[in-house]
Amino acid sequence: MVAIYARQSIDKKDSISIESQIAFAKREIFSEECKIYEDSGYSGKNTNRPAFTEMMHDIQTGQIEKVVVYRLDRISRSIVDFADFIDVLENNGISFVSATEKFDTSTPMGRAMLYIIVVFAQLERETIAERVRDNYYARVKKGAWGGGPAAYGFDLVRTTLDGK
């Protein structure tokens, strides 16, 4: 059986929906029998996700022969997690297909290209996290609310600073 895995951190208008990811992946499997694993609302920073865990169990119990995803970063944006995932696939003789990025994981060059892409996915995740941290710091430094609930015993009051 073929596993189709889809993940979406948050539902934003500029991100591809889980339904669209599944549609792309189905084009790769033609009429093969498949099982769909969906994780909605989970980050790619690690693999602690319910559907991903279920898929890994199915892989290790011999139920899956191929894993198809929309893009590599749907699996993980962590180099270590992705390398562990690929090792499990290789140890179980399972092929891996990305619907939008074409790699042949049976060759050394294909595996190398796969890892290079994952390095950039991790870089992107870390850069976004850094930007968000810097933005919160800048807001607090200007006297704006940093976010979250008010501290116990305090109330949030909307005020205007520099016309904003």
Backbone as CSV, one residue per row, in Angstrom:
resi,resn,N_x,N_y,N_z,CA_x,CA_y,CA_z,C_x,C_y,C_z
1,MET,0.838,-1.175,0.000,0.000,0.000,0.000,0.889,1.247,0.000
2,VAL,0.386,2.336,-0.563,1.091,3.608,-0.624,0.578,4.515,0.496
3,ALA,1.508,5.171,1.185,1.147,6.148,2.203,1.261,7.540,1.591
4,ILE,0.228,8.330,1.737,0.281,9.744,1.356,0.271,10.527,2.652
5,TYR,1.305,11.354,2.838,1.399,12.142,4.063,1.274,13.624,3.732
6,ALA,0.405,14.317,4.491,0.211,15.758,4.303,0.227,16.433,5.671
7,ARG,0.855,17.611,5.719,0.942,18.380,6.960,0.793,19.852,6.640
8,GLN,0.079,20.556,7.510,-0.039,22.011,7.381,0.004,22.599,8.786
9,SER,0.945,23.524,9.016,1.091,24.123,10.344,-0.137,24.926,10.719
10,ILE,-0.417,25.925,9.919,-1.581,26.782,10.161,-2.266,27.049,8.835
11,ASP,-3.544,27.337,8.901,-4.308,27.586,7.689,-4.172,29.059,7.302
12,LYS,-3.322,29.335,6.311,-3.119,30.691,5.810,-3.449,30.696,4.331
13,LYS,-3.852,31.857,3.817,-4.238,31.903,2.409,-3.060,31.695,1.458
14,ASP,-1.811,31.920,1.913,-0.661,31.731,1.025,0.022,30.368,1.202
15,SER,-0.579,29.472,2.005,-0.004,28.129,2.152,-0.930,27.115,1.483
16,ILE,-0.350,26.043,1.013,-1.131,25.034,0.303,-1.899,24.174,1.308
17,SER,-3.165,23.948,1.029,-4.019,23.190,1.939,-3.654,21.710,1.934
18,ILE,-4.093,21.026,2.955,-3.873,19.581,3.039,-4.557,18.890,1.868
19,GLU,-5.748,19.339,1.513,-6.482,18.737,0.394,-5.703,18.863,-0.916
20,SER,-5.090,20.023,-1.138,-4.293,20.225,-2.354,-3.037,19.366,-2.335
21,GLN,-2.405,19.239,-1.174,-1.218,18.382,-1.051,-1.572,16.940,-1.417
22,ILE,-2.712,16.477,-0.926,-3.153,15.104,-1.198,-3.442,14.931,-2.688
23,ALA,-4.063,15.934,-3.301,-4.358,15.859,-4.737,-3.069,15.750,-5.557
24,PHE,-2.054,16.544,-5.217,-0.756,16.461,-5.898,-0.154,15.069,-5.730
25,ALA,-0.198,14.557,-4.508,0.395,13.246,-4.223,-0.334,12.134,-4.971
26,LYS,-1.647,12.229,-5.073,-2.421,11.185,-5.768,-2.052,11.097,-7.243
27,ARG,-1.596,12.193,-7.823,-1.159,12.161,-9.231,0.064,11.273,-9.410
28,GLU,0.824,11.071,-8.356,2.045,10.261,-8.411,1.771,8.765,-8.279
29,ILE,0.617,8.407,-7.724,0.372,6.987,-7.453,-0.608,6.348,-8.430
30,PHE,-1.195,7.151,-9.281,-2.144,6.656,-10.281,-3.289,5.908,-9.596
31,SER,-3.434,4.610,-9.793,-4.586,3.893,-9.220,-4.183,2.939,-8.102
32,GLU,-2.968,3.098,-7.562,-2.528,2.234,-6.472,-3.363,2.490,-5.222
33,GLU,-3.532,1.430,-4.417,-4.254,1.564,-3.156,-3.430,2.445,-2.221
34,CYS,-4.100,3.367,-1.517,-3.349,4.260,-0.634,-4.070,4.498,0.682
35,LYS,-3.291,4.910,1.662,-3.820,5.339,2.949,-3.299,6.752,3.168
36,ILE,-4.179,7.646,3.560,-3.819,9.057,3.728,-3.621,9.374,5.205
37,TYR,-2.500,10.024,5.482,-2.148,10.456,6.841,-2.102,11.979,6.829
38,GLU,-2.912,12.623,7.679,-2.998,14.088,7.706,-2.691,14.621,9.098
39,ASP,-1.808,15.605,9.174,-1.528,16.313,10.421,-1.794,17.797,10.186
40,SER,-2.900,18.277,10.714,-3.254,19.689,10.570,-2.930,20.412,11.871
41,GLY,-2.243,21.548,11.746,-1.917,22.348,12.921,-0.622,21.938,13.608
42,TYR,0.220,21.167,12.908,1.489,20.725,13.488,2.654,21.305,12.707
43,SER,3.657,21.776,13.433,4.846,22.359,12.829,5.745,21.269,12.253
44,GLY,6.612,21.681,11.324,7.593,20.768,10.754,8.907,20.773,11.524
45,LYS,8.931,21.420,12.695,10.186,21.500,13.450,10.600,20.149,14.022
46,ASN,9.622,19.237,14.195,9.950,17.881,14.647,8.899,16.913,14.111
47,THR,9.008,15.659,14.474,8.074,14.654,13.945,7.092,14.163,15.006
48,ASN,6.905,14.906,16.067,5.945,14.545,17.119,4.540,14.930,16.681
49,ARG,3.976,14.100,15.803,2.648,14.352,15.242,1.892,13.030,15.190
50,PRO,0.590,13.035,15.507,-0.163,11.775,15.585,-0.216,10.978,14.274
51,ALA,-0.550,11.617,13.171,-0.655,10.880,11.903,0.718,10.403,11.434
52,PHE,1.753,11.213,11.660,3.109,10.802,11.286,3.522,9.570,12.093
53,THR,3.228,9.585,13.383,3.547,8.449,14.250,2.814,7.194,13.781
54,GLU,1.538,7.346,13.428,0.758,6.212,12.907,1.372,5.671,11.613
55,MET,1.778,6.584,10.719,2.393,6.163,9.458,3.693,5.398,9.729
56,MET,4.518,5.893,10.646,5.780,5.221,10.960,5.523,3.823,11.528
57,HIS,4.478,3.688,12.332,4.111,2.363,12.856,3.726,1.437,11.702
58,ASP,2.910,1.946,10.775,2.489,1.149,9.620,3.682,0.763,8.746
59,ILE,4.654,1.654,8.631,5.876,1.365,7.859,6.632,0.217,8.519
60,GLN,6.808,0.317,9.823,7.608,-0.682,10.537,6.902,-2.025,10.684
61,THR,5.582,-2.053,10.482,4.858,-3.327,10.534,4.628,-3.899,9.138
62,GLY,5.254,-3.270,8.125,5.222,-3.826,6.775,3.971,-3.545,5.956
63,GLN,3.167,-2.590,6.377,1.936,-2.284,5.660,2.132,-1.317,4.490
64,ILE,3.267,-0.606,4.485,3.513,0.453,3.503,4.689,0.051,2.609
65,GLU,4.569,0.314,1.297,5.672,0.037,0.373,6.225,1.298,-0.283
66,LYS,5.482,2.422,-0.160,5.930,3.686,-0.750,5.309,4.831,0.043
67,VAL,6.086,5.919,0.235,5.578,7.123,0.897,5.626,8.257,-0.114
68,VAL,4.496,8.961,-0.257,4.401,10.077,-1.195,3.999,11.330,-0.423
69,VAL,4.715,12.427,-0.688,4.406,13.721,-0.077,4.359,14.790,-1.164
70,TYR,3.748,15.918,-0.832,3.709,17.051,-1.752,5.113,17.637,-1.905
71,ARG,5.773,17.895,-0.765,7.142,18.424,-0.731,7.882,17.807,0.439
72,LEU,9.196,17.811,0.360,10.022,17.216,1.410,9.760,17.823,2.784
73,ASP,9.574,19.143,2.842,9.424,19.789,4.138,8.116,19.450,4.838
74,ARG,7.225,18.701,4.173,6.014,18.226,4.845,6.374,17.153,5.865
75,ILE,7.471,16.431,5.633,7.931,15.413,6.586,8.560,16.103,7.789
76,SER,9.585,16.895,7.562,10.247,17.599,8.660,11.171,18.667,8.103
77,ARG,11.394,19.698,8.899,12.367,20.731,8.550,13.624,20.559,9.389
78,SER,13.721,19.432,10.060,14.898,19.109,10.871,15.747,18.083,10.129
79,ILE,17.017,18.387,9.987,17.934,17.491,9.273,17.983,16.130,9.952
80,VAL,18.104,16.129,11.273,18.222,14.879,12.019,16.955,14.033,11.865
81,ASP,15.788,14.656,12.048,14.524,13.917,11.912,14.354,13.366,10.503
82,PHE,14.693,14.178,9.496,14.527,13.719,8.118,15.487,12.568,7.814
83,ALA,16.727,12.669,8.293,17.700,11.595,8.076,17.223,10.305,8.738
84,ASP,16.675,10.415,9.949,16.136,9.233,10.632,14.984,8.629,9.839
85,PHE,14.119,9.466,9.294,12.981,9.017,8.491,13.469,8.245,7.260
86,ILE,14.435,8.817,6.555,14.971,8.165,5.350,15.641,6.839,5.714
87,ASP,16.351,6.796,6.846,16.975,5.545,7.290,15.927,4.456,7.530
88,VAL,14.823,4.818,8.161,13.750,3.841,8.405,13.208,3.327,7.073
89,LEU,12.995,4.252,6.129,12.503,3.826,4.818,13.482,2.870,4.144
90,GLU,14.768,3.238,4.136,15.779,2.398,3.492,15.882,1.030,4.158
91,ASN,15.828,1.000,5.482,15.924,-0.265,6.215,14.721,-1.175,5.968
92,ASN,13.609,-0.585,5.565,12.400,-1.366,5.302,12.134,-1.537,3.809
93,GLY,13.068,-1.081,2.964,12.915,-1.238,1.514,11.755,-0.453,0.933
94,ILE,11.496,0.722,1.486,10.360,1.549,1.072,10.853,2.718,0.239
95,SER,10.169,2.972,-0.877,10.561,4.103,-1.721,9.868,5.372,-1.243
96,PHE,10.480,6.497,-1.584,9.991,7.814,-1.160,9.829,8.691,-2.389
97,VAL,8.680,9.360,-2.508,8.407,10.212,-3.658,7.909,11.570,-3.173
98,SER,8.499,12.630,-3.716,8.009,13.981,-3.507,7.319,14.394,-4.800
99,ALA,6.060,14.803,-4.705,5.274,15.118,-5.905,5.827,16.306,-6.675
100,THR,6.478,17.239,-5.999,6.953,18.446,-6.681,8.465,18.498,-6.863
101,GLU,9.191,17.659,-6.158,10.648,17.620,-6.283,11.030,16.199,-6.664
102,LYS,11.708,16.046,-7.768,12.010,14.702,-8.259,13.385,14.241,-7.782
103,PHE,13.398,13.191,-6.966,14.627,12.611,-6.443,14.594,11.111,-6.611
104,ASP,15.737,10.531,-6.882,15.879,9.087,-6.931,16.709,8.698,-5.718
105,THR,16.044,8.253,-4.654,16.747,7.951,-3.403,17.545,6.651,-3.471
106,SER,17.525,5.981,-4.613,18.303,4.750,-4.741,19.748,5.024,-5.161
107,THR,20.083,6.293,-5.491,21.447,6.622,-5.900,22.101,7.546,-4.865
108,PRO,23.422,7.497,-4.763,24.107,8.397,-3.817,23.834,9.878,-4.128
109,MET,23.816,10.236,-5.410,23.566,11.631,-5.790,22.141,12.047,-5.413
110,GLY,21.190,11.175,-5.610,19.802,11.466,-5.242,19.649,11.695,-3.750
111,ARG,20.291,10.834,-2.943,20.245,11.004,-1.491,20.935,12.297,-1.074
112,ALA,22.063,12.623,-1.697,22.775,13.861,-1.368,21.896,15.081,-1.665
113,MET,21.243,15.080,-2.802,20.364,16.206,-3.162,19.210,16.330,-2.161
114,LEU,18.706,15.203,-1.723,17.628,15.188,-0.738,18.081,15.884,0.538
115,TYR,19.268,15.528,1.029,19.771,16.121,2.263,20.078,17.609,2.094
116,ILE,20.538,18.017,0.927,20.801,19.436,0.678,19.503,20.241,0.784
117,ILE,18.432,19.722,0.201,17.129,20.399,0.275,16.672,20.520,1.728
118,VAL,16.859,19.467,2.513,16.444,19.492,3.911,17.250,20.512,4.706
119,VAL,18.535,20.673,4.386,19.357,21.688,5.051,18.735,23.071,4.846
120,PHE,18.295,23.350,3.631,17.687,24.649,3.357,16.315,24.785,4.021
121,ALA,15.581,23.712,4.148,14.292,23.751,4.855,14.517,24.094,6.326
122,GLN,15.545,23.487,6.941,15.852,23.793,8.340,16.312,25.243,8.469
123,LEU,17.128,25.718,7.541,17.574,27.112,7.552,16.376,28.056,7.481
124,GLU,15.418,27.749,6.617,14.220,28.577,6.483,13.448,28.626,7.802
125,ARG,13.268,27.471,8.452,12.538,27.418,9.718,13.239,28.250,10.780
126,GLU,14.560,28.120,10.883,15.321,28.866,11.890,15.311,30.365,11.603
127,THR,15.361,30.742,10.338,15.320,32.159,9.960,13.966,32.772,10.309
128,ILE,12.888,32.064,10.045,11.548,32.550,10.388,11.424,32.719,11.895
129,ALA,11.894,31.748,12.658,11.824,31.823,14.123,12.612,33.024,14.636
130,GLU,13.772,33.275,14.040,14.598,34.414,14.445,13.884,35.738,14.148
131,ARG,13.261,35.831,12.974,12.528,37.050,12.608,11.369,37.311,13.568
132,VAL,10.641,36.271,13.924,9.515,36.422,14.845,10.013,36.891,16.208
133,ARG,11.099,36.279,16.704,11.685,36.691,17.984,12.114,38.154,17.947
134,ASP,12.791,38.548,16.871,13.247,39.933,16.734,12.076,40.902,16.691
135,ASN,10.994,40.511,16.013,9.812,41.363,15.912,9.175,41.565,17.289
136,TYR,9.035,40.482,18.062,8.473,40.617,19.405,9.361,41.510,20.274
137,TYR,10.670,41.325,20.197,11.604,42.134,20.973,11.454,43.616,20.614
138,ALA,11.369,43.908,19.315,11.232,45.301,18.866,9.920,45.909,19.361
139,ARG,8.844,45.129,19.319,7.545,45.626,19.800,7.598,45.953,21.289
140,VAL,8.171,45.060,22.073,8.244,45.268,23.521,9.147,46.454,23.835
141,LYS,10.253,46.594,23.108,11.189,47.697,23.330,10.506,49.049,23.080
142,LYS,9.542,49.086,22.131,8.802,50.321,21.842,7.677,50.557,22.834
143,GLY,7.453,49.592,23.724,6.402,49.746,24.720,5.107,49.070,24.337
144,ALA,5.085,48.367,23.238,3.875,47.668,22.805,3.753,46.348,23.555
145,TRP,2.556,45.824,23.576,2.294,44.555,24.245,2.971,43.434,23.468
146,GLY,3.682,42.570,24.165,4.408,41.474,23.524,3.538,40.302,23.145
147,GLY,2.325,40.250,23.671,1.410,39.165,23.342,1.121,38.283,24.528
148,GLY,0.131,37.439,24.387,-0.257,36.522,25.448,-1.248,37.167,26.395
149,PRO,-1.688,36.410,27.390,-2.665,36.952,28.347,-2.008,37.956,29.288
150,ALA,-2.824,38.812,29.863,-2.311,39.785,30.837,-1.843,39.044,32.083
151,ALA,-0.834,39.586,32.737,-0.342,38.998,33.979,-1.452,39.037,35.026
152,TYR,-1.405,38.094,35.952,-2.427,38.006,36.991,-2.573,39.343,37.710
153,GLY,-3.806,39.828,37.802,-4.078,41.083,38.491,-4.019,42.307,37.593
154,PHE,-3.707,42.138,36.308,-3.615,43.253,35.372,-4.668,43.089,34.283
155,ASP,-5.022,44.227,33.658,-5.935,44.231,32.526,-5.228,44.819,31.320
156,LEU,-5.561,44.319,30.143,-5.024,44.897,28.911,-5.898,46.080,28.516
157,VAL,-5.255,47.225,28.210,-5.967,48.421,27.786,-5.343,48.883,26.481
158,ARG,-6.186,49.077,25.452,-5.700,49.520,24.147,-5.323,50.993,24.214
159,THR,-4.098,51.327,23.804,-3.634,52.711,23.779,-3.015,53.004,22.410
160,THR,-2.772,54.289,22.141,-2.190,54.704,20.881,-0.775,55.225,21.137
161,LEU,0.192,54.679,20.384,1.587,55.141,20.465,2.029,55.579,19.082
162,ASP,2.518,56.800,18.961,2.995,57.331,17.681,1.970,57.138,16.569
163,GLY,0.704,57.324,16.873,-0.349,57.212,15.870,-0.751,55.788,15.537
164,LYS,-0.210,54.836,16.243,-0.538,53.423,15.982,-1.196,52.824,17.198
